Amino acid sequence: MTSVEEPLQPGGKVRDAARTRAEILDVATQEFARAGYDGARVDEIAARTRTTKRMIYYYFGGKEQLFTAVLERAYGVIREAEQRLDVDHLDPVAAIRRLAELTLDHHEEHPDFIRLVSIENIHGAEHIAASGKLARIGSPALDVIRRILAAGQESGLFTADVDAVDLHAVISSFCFFRVANRPTFGALFGRDLADPGRREHYRTMLGDMVIAYLTAERADD
C-alpha cells in the first residue's frame, strides 16, 4: 500500500497522512471521552491539533465517522493485548487468572476506553453496529477463554458447561465497574476503587471469584 500525503497546508507544507490521522484520533479520543458524542465539537478537535477542520472531514468524512474511528482504535488496542496474551504454558487456573488480570490492568490504564464504551451504550451501540471493522475484530479473549475452559474441563479442574461469553461478561463487568463507577462508589461508600494501595487486592479478588465460579458444584437441572 502506498503512502498517502495530505494536501498542502498553509505555507505550502505537506504532512504525513498516518501521523495526522493518529494525532486527530488522539485528540478526538480525549474530546469524546470528556464531552460525550453530542457535546464534542469537531472545531475543538481541530483547534487542538496541528491541522484543520477541513482536513478532519477529508480523513474521516464527519463527526459520526470520526467517533466510529475512535471506537475502532480503542477496541483494537485491547484486542491486540488479548492476542499477545500467552497462557498456553500455564495451568488452567493460572491462565484464567492471568486473563482476568490483563483485563483489569487494561481497563485501569485506559479510562477513556471506559467512557467511550459508556457513551456508545447510551447511543444504543449504533456506531459499533454500523462498523464492519469492529465486527471483524471480534474478541480474541473468547478464543483464549475457550481454550482455557477446555483444558480445565479435560483436567477435571473446572465444572463443565461454562459458557465463554458468560465468563467474559463476568470478568469485564468487574473491571468496567471499577473504573466507570469510581466517582459514585467513592461518594456513596467512601472507598476509592482505583486506590493503588488496593490494586493487588482487587486483582486477586477478581481471580478468586472467577475460579470459585469455575470450580463450584452445580446443582442438577
Sequence and secondary structure as in RCSB ss.txt:
>XXXX:A:sequence
MTSVEEPLQPGGKVRDAARTRAEILDVATQEFARAGYDGARVDEIAARTRTTKRMIYYYFGGKEQLFTAVLERAY
GVIREAEQRLDVDHLDPVAAIRRLAELTLDHHEEHPDFIRLVSIENIHGAEHIAASGKLARIGSPALDVIRRILA
AGQESGLFTADVDAVDLHAVISSFCFFRVANRPTFGALFGRDLADPGRREHYRTMLGDMVIAYLTAERADD
>XXXX:A:secstr
    B    TTS   BHHHHHHHHHHHHHHHHHHHHHHH  HHHHHHTTTS HHHHHHHHSSHHHHHHHHHHHHH
HHHHHHHHH   TTS HHHHHHHHHHHHHHHHHH HHHHHHHHHHHHTTTHHHHH HHHHHH  HHHHHHHHHHH
HHHHHTSS S   HHHHHHHHHHHHHHHHHTHHHHHHHHS  TT GGGHHHHHHHHHHHHHHHHHS     
